[in-house]
Amino acid sequence: MTYLFINIGNFHPVLVHLPIGIIIFAFILEIYQRIRPKENIGGVIKLAIGFGVLSALASIGTGLLLESNGAYDEELLFRHKWMAISLTVVTVILFFAKNSKQKFLATLYFPLFIAANIMLTLAGHWGGSMTHGEDFLTKETSSKSKAIEDIDQALVYNDVVQPIFDAKCVSCHNPKKAEGNLLLTSQTEILAGGDTGSILDSSDLGKPLLAHRMVLPLEDEEHMPPKGKVQLTPNEIDLIHWWLANENCFDCITSDLERSKKNQAYLNDLEEDTSTRAVLAKNLEPASEAWLANLNNSGIPTYPLKEESPLYIVNLANKMDLTEGLFDMLEEYGENIVEMNLGRSNFSDSLSRVLPKFENLTKLQLQNTRITDKTLAEVKKLEKLESLNLYGTAITDVALDDIKSLSALTDLYLWQTEITNETLATALVDNSTLTVHAIDSDIFEATELMPPTIITDSYFVKDELKVEMSYPFNDTQMFYTLDGSIPDTTATLYKSPIILTNTTILKAITFKEGWGQSDVVAANFKKRTIDYDKITLNKPPHEKYTAKGAKTLIDLDRGSRNFVDGKWLGYEGTHFNATIAFEETKEISSVSIGALSGPSDYIFYPVGFNILISNDGSNFKTWHSVKLPEQKPSSEIMMDFFDVEFKKTSAKYVRVEVKSILKNPPWHQNPGAKSWVFIDEIVIN
């Protein structure tokens, strides 16, 4: 019989919602009748109140049976029970008062109906507080848990385990509602255990009771959390098992305990990036596609920090035509711009007043510009600035006061400026978080040389093209080759700009006596002998990577190693196909296709090419095909031109088919998933 009572009592959470809905519905009908008295719905209202009385009585009956398990806070239970009983009594009075001819009941009816709704709200609130925790209806929904910035220094119990209990267990095991007399709100209460003993005890089951109940089948009555509650995730179960296996320590940090790769992966998921950029990314919406397209079409390369990020990088390096109007175009989404490269441009003191408009800049590159100390007066207004490159500028010791005011600054580049080492050391001695990259060539210690920087306006040769190379320090030498061979110190010594007139693979190194030579830097320059401006994409690219459409392939503007820079056409799980139309029939003997490889992002070089020709634009024949081997395992990001050379022929239309690998190769971390092919330029000679 007790078992029957317990099960009937368990229907209380189901039945309790009936009087709430019915009484509120009846009250709405009452309001409606008072607004439109001609509507004769008095009988319907009384019927609704009657059902409200019956459902309230059923709720009270099951509630009285349920209270006997003793799992609820006595004060809340007292309030909830007697408010519900009072509500039921008032509802009975309402039933008899409706349409009553007695003046007293008729006068009392509507005020009593209002009171019933207030009582209903209070009873519901206290009932919810018993079930879901105090202040259930009014508490904030956002989590107050502390963000874990460094998981290796996190407290295992306080930062990892207790937040899981708070989210999934405490609603039933708190001082206001203690199922099984077990509390999970503190170390003391957890150690005290409940009716079945300590949840950390492993004497009877061979493992702690907590570990046992978490993995029971969901239908099992002892499974925790019970069916109908939000369940623990596999990650959370693994972390609790890990904590229990390490003697459920309450004062250890994660780095104190041995961790499997799976444990570490789950722990890493808990770490929250609280960096400036991460916080900005959470609070900002992405810029409009129209804005980005307008900037890129205007020669202002702007691209996301990473895929689907609302933060952007603006690259204005080497541009000698910067104006305030250009920066005005950027201002619409200025708060989304976190990085700006103005190096080697005509940026100067007169333009520096635009900088404070981009208040969220965290990285600013001003190397090799004509700025002076005046610009630093504007730079110091960038409170979030973390990296500042002033290499090769005319700033002096005077600028150090402004630099010191940049409290977020962590990296400062001061090579070849007018700032003296003595003043620098004194001015910034108190800033332990700032790394100053101010290298004097006189105090170099032997280390690895960096390759030279190749400077050019284009990677395409029409008649001739000037290419320069640079290195920060004058006591080094640069050697280069133009035939694709690996340079050494017997190669050509760089002394003046290189003039290119044909397709060329430039490779260069830096050399310094006693240091050896640097790694090789390479650049592929393409001769373009045939001009054309009519090109059609026979297959549209993926909507995320449309760049300028077909014009991307003939704009003579190479993409970068950042595939979201707005200069690549991306195709997922399909091949590329485009048709070029000449004004008149041309003799052709080669097609060069620019492509990108980034296996970590599922991007792979093409595995083949088909060149088709036609004189009418309708009937094409395959003129040449090339099949390439699949890429070897690599995670390196690369870009290259693929030259398809063939016997000279005449054609007015040329169709270029680029074969994608279509799916990630077996050696990839996600084999078989759809892969991408990225194309940026097609050159026909």
N, C-alpha and C positions, 0 to 999 in steps of 0.2 A: 504493500500500500504506500509506503514511504517513497518507493521508486516511482510510483505513478504520480504522487504529488510533486516530486522533483521535476519530472518530465513536463507535467502541466505547468508548473511554475516557469519552466524555460520558454513557454509561449508568451510570457509577458513582453519581451522586446518587440514581438510581432504585433500583439493586440494593442499595445499602448499607442500605436500610431493611428488607430481607428478613431478614438474620440477626438484626437487633435484635428484630424481632417474633417470629421463630420461637424464638430461644433463650429469650427471656423467657416465651413461652408454654410451652415445655418445662419451664422451672423451676417455673412455677405448677402444672403437672401433677404434677411431682415432689413438691411440697409437699402437694398434694391426696392423693397416694397414701400419704404418710407419716402423714397425719391419718386416712385410712381405708385401712389396709393390706389389707383384704379385697377392695378394688377391684383387679382385675387389669388394670392399664393400663401395665405395664412395657414391653410391645411398642410401644404408641403413643408413649411417651416416647422410646424409642430411635429410632423412625422420625422423630420431630420433631427430635431432635438430629442425625440424619443429614441431613435437609434443611437444618438450620442450617449444617452443615459445607459442603455444596455451595454454598449461597448466600454463605457467607463466602469461599470460594475464588473465586467469580465476582466478588465485590466487590473482593477483593485484586487480581485480574487486571486489572479495568478501572481500579482506582485507580492501579496501576503505570503504565498507559498514560497516564493523565491527568496524573500528576506531571511529565511531560516538558515541559509548556508553561511551567514556571518562574514561574508567577504567584503562587505561595504562599510564605509565610514558611517558610524552611528549617527552623528549629527546631521549629515546630508540625508541619510535614510529617513530620519525622523521628519525633516522638513518636507522631503519629497512625498512620503506616505500621507501625512496629514493634510498637505496641500491638495493632494489628489482626492482624498476622501471629502474634503471641503468642496472641491470642485464638483464632485459627483452629487453632493447634496444640493448645491446651487443649481445644477443642471436639472435635477428633479423638480425644484421649485419653478424653474423656467418653463418646464413642460406644462405644469398646471396653470402657470400665470398666463401663458399664451392664449389669447382669445377669451381670457377670464372676464366675467361681468362684474367681479368684485373690484371696486375702485382702487383699493389698497394694492392688490396684486397687479392690476393694470398699470398703476403708477410706478411700481417697483420693477416691472418687467425689463425695460430697456437698460436702466442703470445697472441692474443685476447681470444683464447679458454682457455689458462692457466689463464688469468685474470678473465674469467668468473667463473672458479672454485673457485678462491680466493674470488670473490664477493659473490658467493653462500655460502661459509663458513661463511663470515661475516654476511650476511643477516640471515642465519639460527641461528647463535649465538645470534644475537640481538633479533630475534623473540622468541627463547627459553628463553632468559633472561626476556622478558616481561611476558611470560606464567608461567615459573617455577622459576623465581628469577634470579637476576643478576649473571653472571659468571656460568650459567647453565652447559656449556660444560667443564668448567675448575675447578669447585669447588670440594673439597674433598667429597667423599661419606660417610666417617665415621662420626658418630655423635660426636659433641663437647660438648654435654650436660654433666653437672657435675654429677658424680655418687653420689647417695644418700646412705650414709653409715649408718645413723640413721634416719629412717623414722619418728620417734617421734619428732625429732628436725628439720624436713624439713619445709621450707616456703611453704605454701599451693599454693600460686600463682606462685612464681618463680620456685619452684622445681617440682610441680605436674601439674599445669594447663598450664603454658606457654609452657613447652615442648610439650604438646599435640597440642596446637595451632601451634607451630613451625613445627611439623611433618605433620599435616593434614590440616591446614587452611591458613598459612602465604603465601603459594605459590600464592594464589589468593587475598590476603589482605595484601600487602606490599607496600612500597613507590613507587616501580616500576610498580606495577599492583594492583590497588585498586578497586576490584569489588564492585559496590554500594558505592564507596567512603568510604569504611570501611577498617581501618587498624587494625591489630591484633598483632602488634609487640611491644607494650608497654602499660603500665597502662593508660597513658594519652590518647593514641589513642583509646583504648577500651572504655573508659568513654565518649569520644567525639562522638562515634557512627558513623553512615553513613547516606545514603539517607532515610532509613526507621526509623531513630532514634536510640536510644541506644539499643544495644543487651541485656543489663541488665535490661531494663525497663519491668515491669510486669503489667502496668496499663490497657492495652487493652485486653490481652490474658489470664490474670489470672496467668500467669507465664512468666518469661523472654523470650524475643524473641529468644535468643540463645537456651534455653531449648526446645522451641517449634519447631524450625527448625531442630534440631538434630534428632527428633523422627518422623518427617513426613515420609510418604511412599517414598521409593526411587524414584518412578516415578514422584513425585510431583516436580514442577519446583523450589519450594522454599526450598526443602530439602537440607541441608548442612551437609557435603560437597556434591556437585552436583554429579549426576550419572556419572560414568567414572573416578572419582577421588578415591583415597584410602579412605575408609570409617573409621569412628570412631569405635572402638571395644566396646563391652558392658562394659568392664572395664572402658574405657575412658569416655563413656557417664555417667556411674554411678558416677565417680569422679567429673566430671563437674557439674552434678546435686547436688552433695554433697557440692561443693564449692558455687554454687548459693544459695542453701538453707541456707547457713551460711552467707548470706548478701554479697556474693562475696568479702570477705575481701582480701586485697592485702598485708597486713603486718602480718597476723597471722601465727602461726606454727601449725602443725597437732595436736599436743597434746592439743592445746587450744580448739579444736572443738570436739563436740560429734560425735562418729563414731559407725555405726552399725557393726555387725560382717562381713557383706559383704564389707562395706567400708574398714574395717581394712585389710581384705584379699587382696583386690585390692591394697591397699597402700603397704602392705608387698611385693607384687610382684615387686614394684618399687625399693625396697631396694637392693643395690648391695653389694655383699660380696667383700670387698677390702683387705681381709686378705692375708697374704703371700701365704698360701696354695691355696686360690681361684685364685690368679693371676697366680701362677705356673700351676694350672690345665687348665687354658685357653690357655697357651702357649706351653704346652708339649703334645706330642703324646703318647698314651699308649705303654707300652713295648710289645715286641713280645711274643706270646704264647709259642714259643719254649724256649725263655730265662726263662720265669717263670717256665715252666715244668722242665727244666734242674736244676734250683735252688732247686725246691721242691724235685726232685728226688735225689739231692745231700745232702738232709738234711738241707737245708737253707730255712726255712719257710718264704715265701715272698707273700704278698697278697695286693690287692688294699685297699686304705683307705675307699672306699665305692664302691658300684656297678658301673662299667663302669668309674671309676676314673683313670686317668693316673698317679696318685700318689700312692706310695707303702710304706708298713710297712715291715721292716725286723726284725724278732724275733729270736735272737741268745741267748736268756736267758738260763742260766744253761748249756751252751755248754762249755766243757773243752778241746776242740780240735781245737780252732780257730787258723788260720794261715793267713799269708798275701795272700796266694793263694786263700783262700776262699773269701777275700775281692776283689781280682782281678776279680773273677767271677761276683761280683755285679757291678763292675765299668762300664760295657757296658751301663747300664741305671742308672748310679749313680745319674744323675740330677733328676731322677724321685723319688728317695728315700727321703722321708721327715721325717721318724721316724725309729729309730733303737734302739732296746733293747738289751743291752749287759750285763744286770745285772746277777750277780752270775756266770759269765763265767771266762775263763782264760785270758780275755783281760787285757793288762798291758801297761806300758810305751813303751815297745819295739814295740807294735802294733799300738800305737797311731798315728804314722805318716800316717796311711791310712785314717784318719778321714777327712782331707781337700778335699779328692777326692769326698766327698759327700756334695757338697757346698750348697745344698738346704735343708739340715737337719733342721727341726724346733723343733724336740724333740729328745733328746739323753738320754738314761738311762745307767748309769755306776755304779749303786748301787752295793755294796758288791763285787767290783773287786779290783785288786791289784795295781791300779793306784796310782801315787803320783802327786806332783805339776808339774812334767815334762809334764804330759799329757795335762794339762790346756794350755800349750803353743801352742798345736795343736788345742785344742777345740776353742780357741779364734779366730781362722781363719774362724769359721762358722758364718758368718755375719747374717744369717737368724735364728739362734737358738733362740727359744722362751722358751723352757723348758729344764732344765738340772738337772738330778738326780745324786747326788754325795753321797748319803746316805751310811754310813758304809765304807767309803774309808779313806785313810791315808793323804788326802790333809790337808794343814796347812794354816796359815795366809798368807803365801807367794803367794798362788794361787789367792788371792782376787784381785790383780792388773789385772790379766788376765780376771777374771770374770767381773770386772768393764768395760772392753773394749767390752763386748758383748752387744751392744746397743739395740738389739731387745729382749733381755731376759726379760721375765715377771714372770717366775716361777723357783725358785731355791731351791733344796732340799738338806739340809746339816745336817740331823740328824746323830748323832754319827760320826762326823769327828773331826779332830784336830783343827778346827777353833774355836777360843775363841769368846764368845758372845760380849765381849768388843770391840775387833778389828772389828768384823762383823758390829756392830752398827755404828761405826765410818766410816768404809770404804764405806758403801752403803747408808749412811744417805741422800745423795742428789738424789738418784734414787727413785722417787715417784711411778714409774710404775712397780717396781720389788717387788714381794711377795716372801719373804724368809721363807721357811718352815724348820726352825731350832729349833725343839722342844726339850727342856731339860726336862727330866722326873722329875727333882726336882721342876719345876715350873708349872707342869700340874695343870689344874683346872678340876674339875669333868666334864666329858662329855661322849659321847657314845664310847665304845670300839669297835674296829674293830675285826673281827674274825681272827684266825691265818691263816698263809699261809701254804698250804700243798705242800710239795716238793717231787717229785717222778720222776724217769726216765721213768716210764711206768704206764699204768692203767691196764696192763694185767699180770697175775701171771702164770708163768710156773712152777717152783719149789718153789721159794720163792722170795719175793719182799720187799725191804727196803723203808719205807715211813718216812719222817721227817716232823716236823712242826716247824714254827718259828714265832716270833713276835718281833717288833723293840726294845722293852724295857724289861729289865730283871726283873722288879718288878711286873710282871704279871704272871698268871698261865694259863695253857692250859689243858682242860679236854676233853676226847673223849670217844666215844663208837664205837664198831665194829659190832653191830647187827642191825644198822639202827634206833635205838631208839634215842630220843632227849637227849643230854647230859646236865647235870647240874654239880654242884660242888661235887655231890656224885659219879660221873663217874670216870673213870680212869684218874689220873693225868699224864700228859705227862712229862717224864723225859729223855727218850732216844729213838732212832729210833724204829719204829714199824715194826715188821717182819710179813708179810702176806704170807699165804700158800694156802688160799682158796678164793673163791668169797666173797667179803666183802664190806659193805657199811660203810665207815668211816664218822662219824660226830663229829665236834669239836667246842668248844667255847673258848673264852678268858675271864678270870676273874681277877678283881682287887678289893681289899678291899675298900669299900666306893664308888665303881663305879657300881657294879653289874656285869652282864655278857653280852657278845657280842651276836650278831646274830649267827646263826648256819651256819657253812660251811660244805659242804658234798662232798664226792668223791666216785664214784662207781668203784670198782676194780673187774675185771673178771678173774676167773680161766679158763685157756685154757688147756684141757687135750688131745685134738685131733689136730694134726698138719695136714694141708692140704695146697696145693698151686695151685690147679686147681679150678678155679671159672669162670663162664661165665655169662655175663649179657644178659638175654634174651630180655630185652628192653634197648635200649641205653638211657643214660641220656640226659638232655637238653645240647645243645652245649656249653652253658656258664659255666656249672658246671659238668665237666667230671673228675676233679681231676686226679688220676692215672688210671682211668678206673676201671676194675674189681679188680685190685690189691689193690685199696683203701680199699676194704672190708676185707682184710687179712693182712694189713701192720702193724697192732698193733700200729697205730698212730692216736689217737683220734682227731677229728676236734675240733675247738673252738666254742665259741658263735658267732663268726664272720663268716657268711656263705660264704663269698668270700675268705676264707683263703686257698683255694685250696685243702681242705681235705674232701670235701663233694661231694656226687653224688646227683644232684638235678633233680627231675622229676616234670614237670608242667602238671596239669590236667590229670595225668595218674598214674597207679599203678607201683610198683617196682616188678621185677621178676628176680631172679638169681638162678643158679644151681651150687652146689658144688660137685666135684667128688673126692672120696677117692682112694688111691692106692689099697686098699682092703676093703672088707666089714667091717663096724664098728658098734658097739653097741652105740646107741645115745639115750638121754632122754631129751635134752633141746637145744633150739636155742635162743641166745640173739642177739638182733638187736639194734644198736646205732642209735638214731634219734634226730632231732633238732626241736624246736618250736620257731617261731618268728612271731606271728600273724600280727604285723605291716608290715612285709615284705611278707605276704600271705603264710607263712610257718607254717604247722600244724603237730602235732604228727599223727602217723598212727591211723586208726580206726579199724584195724583188721589184722590178720596174718593167712596164710595157710601154713602148712608144708606138703610137698609131698615127698614120698620116692620111690626109684626104685633100682633094682639090675642090670638092663641092660642099663639104660640111655635113654630108649625110652618109656617104659611103666611106668607111674607114677600113684600112687594112693594117695589120700589125707589121711594123717595119723592123723592130728590134725588141728583144726581151732579155732581161738579166735576172738571174736568180742568185741571191746572196745567202751565205750561211747564217744561221741564227746566232745571236749574240752569246758570248761566253758569260758565265756568272760575273756580275759586277754590280756595284751600287753607285758608281761614279756618274755624275751628271755631265753629259757631253753634247756638243753640237757640231755638225759637219755638213759639208756638201758632198753629194753623191753624183759623180760624173758618169753619165751614160753616153758612151761614144759609139758611133755606128758609121756605116758607109754613107757617103754624101748622097743626099736625095733632094728633090724639090717638093714643096708642099705649101698649101695655103692655110691648112688647118693642122694642128698637132694636138693629139690627145695624149695626156700623161696619166698613166695608171700607176699608183704607188701601192705596193702590196704590204699590208700589215701582218704582223704575226698573229693577230686577232685575239689570242689568249696568252696569258702569262705562261712562260716555259716551266718545265718540271722543277728547275732549281729555284724558282721564285718563292718568296715566303707565302704567297697565296696562289699556288699553281692552278691553272684552269680558269681563273677569273678573267673577265674581259680586259684586254689591254688597249693602249692608245697608240696612235701614230700622230706626230705633230709636224706640220710642214709650214715653212715661212717664206720661201722664195723659189721661183723657177726661172732659170736663165737658159735661153736657147741661143746657140751660136751655129 
